[in-house]
Amino acid sequence: MSSGLASPQHKATKQLSSLSLSTVQCCDNVLQPSSHLSFAAASRLCGTHQTRWAFINNDPSGNSILASNIADDGTLTFGAAISAGGIGLHDKNTNANPNAIDGLFSQDAIKVVGGYLYTVNPGSNTIVMFKINPENPSDLTMIGQPVNSGGGGNARIIANLPLLTERFSCFKADPNKGLTAMHDAIRALPLNQTTPPSGPPGSASDIIFTPSHKLLASVKGLSKTQPGYIAEWAVDPASGQLSQDFVKNTISSPGMDPFGMTPIPGRDAILNADPAVGYAIWDLTTVPATSNVISVSGEMIICWTTYSASTQSFFLMDAGASVVTEVAVDESLQGSIVKQYQLATGSGPLDGAVGSVAGKDYLYVLAAGMASIDVFALPSKGGAEPVQTFNLNTAVNDMTPVSSKNLQGMAIYIVA
């Protein structure tokens, strides 16, 4: 299927084919690739103008970045479809319909760091870097060429995203040359994966850097006797090199499937979604790290997380129950539910991202089941207000394939 796109080395703002992203995150000059991701949350938010939101369609016929404009009232209008220079992939779902949503079993398939956007082409085993035009953030220019992720036959890239199948690689980002592999930067995980990857059980979920110079990768469990874990590498703050071996932080019972991760501001700790129970809060100051697992009544598939600085709340997306749960974490690292927000039945919320627009925080949730974006204003803790349901099929208008089963990732870019 022809995408009708401009050459991937150049700017392409129309007629893009499809999206399939994996995300990349930066730690100083280091980018982290990985294999399975879902939606990527925003990593840099500043100012109140020239705001854009982006995700990928992860389509096997052509992976595209879909970018939308964000108005000062938080609402979305479609901006452009940009080729990611590769193809998407839907992994083998061993638990459900092979066409189920969340084809990458992961969080953070696309990432914005400073003035650059990073994403993955899962079906091509490549990662890619784009320069964002601050005057028109929907205008993306590919820097260099898509590069091999180095993660083996099923690798994806990531920044704050899920990771690879069996291994992942670290990259440096050059504003002129793009991504280049770092020396001695391939690390392995004992996942025993297939090609294409299968899951969700036993697959990688997310990968993030922490302010305390650690790289974390979450891995889902296989059974109650083989629960999931978070792999932890030390990162040299000067060189960006990772420790050769990782610390295996096994989740406490009744936890089972560590999924999306979000750092807890001001603490060496993270909040981690777990579709088996709800979520867990990890204290990373100990070796191994310790987890406090918290059940959410009625939860079905809580996998994705994001954070609002203005409300100091975490938001957890449940694709099964179509519910967004707002959670507060206190000084003693104890979590509690602030409020739950029911979305339309079957909306299947995956990744979410929070952006500060005109001095106000807004939550953007990828409702993959209905190929739409749900927008919420966040005026106060426990006070999320629905603002818009943005229909992607109507907005894109056949410019590029939009399929519920493939949509992944989310990122926000805001320029003052």
N, C-alpha and C positions, 0 to 999 in steps of 0.2 A: 504494500500500500504506500503510495507516494505521499509524503508529507507536504510537499510544496514549500519547503522552508529554504531560507537562505543558508549558505554554507555555514556549518557549525562554528567555524573560526571567527565568523563575523556576527554583527548584530542581526538579530532576527526577532521582529516584533509582531509578525502575523503568520497565519497559516502554519501553526506548529502541529506536530503530530500527536504525541501522547506523553504522559508523564510517568516516570518511574524513578523515584529518587531514593537515594540513601544520603545520609547527611555527613557533614564533616565539621569538626570543631577544632578550634585553635587553642593552643597553650603556648603563649609567646609566639614563636615562629612555627610551631609544630601543628600540623593538621593530623587528625586521626581518622583513618578509614576503618570501615567495618562493614559487616555484611548485611544484617537485616535491620531495617528501620521502619518506622511508620511515619508519623508526622514530626517535623522538627520544630521546636519552639524557637522564639526569637532570642538572639543572644546580645543584641545591641539596640537599645531604644533611646532616642534622644530627640528633643525638639517637638514641634507641633505642626510642621508642614511637610509637603511632599512625602506623604506616608503611603507605603505599599505593603500588601500582604501577598505571600506566595506559597504554593505547594506544588506537588507533581501529580501527573496523571498515571505514571508508572504503567503505561500501555506497552504491550509487547510489540506493537507495530511502530513505535516511536515514542521516546520519553520526552515529555515537555514540562517546562516550568510554567505554571499559570499564575500570572501576577494580576492583582486587583488594586485599584486605588481606594484609599481610605479617606473619607471626608472628615471635617472637624467634628461632626456629630457621631463618628464611629462607623457610619454606614459604608458599604462597599459598592463599587462599580467596576466592571471588568476593564482591565488595562491591556494585557497582551499575553500571547502564548509564545514561549521562546524554546527552541529546540535545545535539549540538554546534550545532544551529540551522541545519543545511544538509544538503547531500547529498555523497556521495563520487563518485569518478570513477576508472575504470581506463583508463590511457593506452593508446595504440596501440603494441603491441610489434611492431617490425619484424624482430626476430631469432628469435622463438619463437611458440609457441601464444598466441593473443590472450588466453587465460585464464590465462597464466602468473602466478606470484606476483610480488610487488613491482610493483603497479600504478602506482606513482608514480615509479619509477626513482630513488629518493632515500633519504637518511637524515634523521632528525630531523623527523618529521611532527607531533610533539607535544612541548611543552616546559614544564618547571616552573621558575619563577624566584621565589625567596622563597615567599610564600604565594599565588602565582597560577599558574594553568595557562593556556597559550596553545596554540591549535591552528588548523587550517585546514579549510575545507570546499571541497575542490578542485572539485567539480561545481557549486558555487554561487559560486565566485570570492570567497569571504569568509574573513575571519579572525575569531577570537573569543577573549575573555578571560574567565576564571572566577576567582572568589575561592574558595580552599580553606578549609573549616572545619577549624581545627586540632584540634578535639575529635573530629571524624569526617571525615577527609580524603576519604572517598567522597562526601561531601555538597558538591557544587559549585554555586555561584550565579553565573549569567552576569552580568557587569558591562556595562551598556549593551546594545547590539545587535551582531550580527555586522556587520562593516564590509567594504566592498568592498576587495579586496586591492590594487587599483590596478595590478595587473600585466598587465592586458589580458585577452583572452578566455580564457586558460588559467592565470591566475596562482594561486599558492598562497601561504600565508604561511610564514614560517619564523623560527626563532630560531637554532637551531644546526641548520639543516636545509638541505635542498636548496632551490634557489631556483626562480625562475620561469621562464617560457618565454622571453619577450623582454625583460621588465623587472620591476622590483620596487619597492616603496615602503617608506618608513620611517614608523613610528608611535610616538606617545607613549602611555604607559599611565597612566591616571588611576584611582585606586582607587574612585572614585565614578562616573565617566562611562564608563570603559572605554577603548577605543582610538580615537585621533584621528590623522589623517594629519598629518605634519609638513610645513612649508613647504619647497618646493624639495627634495623628498626622493624623487623618482622617478629611478631610474637604469636604463640599458638595457644589454642584452647582445646581441651579434649572433648569435642562435641560429637565426634563420630557421625558427621552429617552426610546427607545424600546430595545428589545433583539432579534437579534443583533441590534446594534445601527443603526439608520436611519439618512439620511441627503443628501447632505451637510447642508441644512437649519437647524438651531437650534442645530448643533453639535459643540463640542469642536474642536479646531484647533491646538493649540500649547501651550506649557507651558515653561517658562524660569525663571531663577534667574537673577537678575540684580546686578551690583556691589554696588548699594545703598541699599542692603539687602531687596529686594522685590521679591516676587514670583508673576509672571503674567500668567494668563491663558486667551487665546483668545477664544471667542465664537461667532459663526456666527449668523446673524439675521434670523428672520422668515418672515418679511415683512417690507415695508417702515415705517410702524407705530410701528414695533417691531425690530429696528435695533440691530445689534450685539454690543458686549461690550468686554472690557478687565477687568477681575476680578483681584484685587490687594490685596495681603496679605503682611503684614509686617513680616520679618524674624528676629528673635533674633540672632544676630551674634555670641553669646556665646553658646547657646544651640541648635540653628537651628530650634527651635519651631516657628510655624506660629501663627499669630493672629487668634483669633477664627472666626472673621467675615472678609469679604472682602469689599473693596470699589468697587462699580460698575462704571466703566468708560465707558459711552456710546459713541459710535463713532459719530462724527458730520456728518450732511448731506453734500453731498450725499453718504457718506460712509454707508456700509451695513453689510459686512461680514469680520470682522477681522480674518486674517488667520496667516500665518507664521510671526514670530517676530524675529528681530535681533537688539541687543543693538547698540546704536550709541557711538563709543569710546569717552571717555572723557566727556560725558554728561549723565545726568540722563534723558535719552530719548531713544526711540526705533523707528525703522522703521518697519511698519506692512503692509504686502500685503493685498489687498482687491479686490477679484475678481469682485465685483460690479462696481468698478471704476478704480482701479490701485493700489494705496498705500496711507498710512497715516503716518505722523510723529507725535509721541506722546511726549509731554513735561510732564514728571513725577514729576516735582517739585511742581505742584499744586495738590490740593485735591478738587474735583476729577481731574484727569489728563485731559489735553486738547489735542485735535487732529486737525491736519491740513491735510485735505483730498485732494489728488492731483490726477486728472484724467490723464490717459494715453490713448491717441488717438488710436483707433483700438484694444484696449485690449479686451480679451475674458475671460480668467480665470487666472489672475495673483494671485497665491496663495503662492509661495515659495520664500524665500529670503536668501541671504548669503552676506558675506562682505570680501573684499580684503584689507588687511592692506597696501600692497605696492602701490596700486592705489588709496586707500582711497575711493573706490567705493562700492556701494551695487549692487547686481545682483538679478533681479526679474524674475522668470520663469513663463511663460504663457503657460499652457498646451493646451489651445484651439487654439491659434494663432501660436503655436510652435515658440515662440520668447523669447529671453533673453534680458531684458532691463537693461542697466547700468545706475545707478542713483548716483548723487552727492548730499551731504547734506552740506550746508554752516554753518557758525558760528551762524547764526540766526535761525537755524533749518528749512531753506527753501530748498525744494528739486527741482532738475531739471534733465531732461534726458540728459545723456552724449551721448549715442549711443544705437541703437538697433541691435541685431544680429538675423537674420532669420535662423532657423534650418530647417531640412527637414520636409515637410508637413506630419502631422500625427505622428511626433516623440513624442509629448505629454510630454514635460519636466516637471518633478516634482522637487524633492529636488535637491539642489546644495550644493557643499562644495568647499572651497578654501584651497589649501595646498601650503606651501612654500617648493619647491624642488630645491636643489642645488642653493639656493639664488634667485630663481625666483618663482613667484606665478602662480599657475595653477587653473583654474576653472573646476570642474567636475560636469556634469549635468546628472541626471538620465533621459534618454529619454525613459520613460516606454512604450510609444506607439509602439516603435520599439525594445523594449528589448535591449537597447544599452546604452552606456555612451558616451556623447560628451565631449571631452577634449579641453580646450582653454588655450593657453599661455596668460599671462597678463603682457606684457612688459611695458605698460603705460596706463594711463587713456584714455579710448576711443580707445584703440589699441588691443583689444582681437583678438587673431589669432587662427583659428581652427588647432588643432594638430592631432586629432585622433577621429574616431568613433569606439568604442569598442563594437563589437557584442557579447552579452552575451550568446545567444544560441550556437554560434560557440565555444566560449571560454569554457563554462561549459561542452559541449559535453555529454549531458545526465547524468551528475553526479548527478544532482538534478533538480527538476522541475523549469522552468523559464516561468512564464506567465505574460504578460503585465499587466493584470488586477490586479495582486497581488503585484508587486514589490513596495517596500517602503524603505525609510530611506537612509541616507548616512553619513559616518564618515571617517575621515582621521587620521592616526597615523604616525608620523615621528620621528625617533630616530637619534640623532646626531652620 
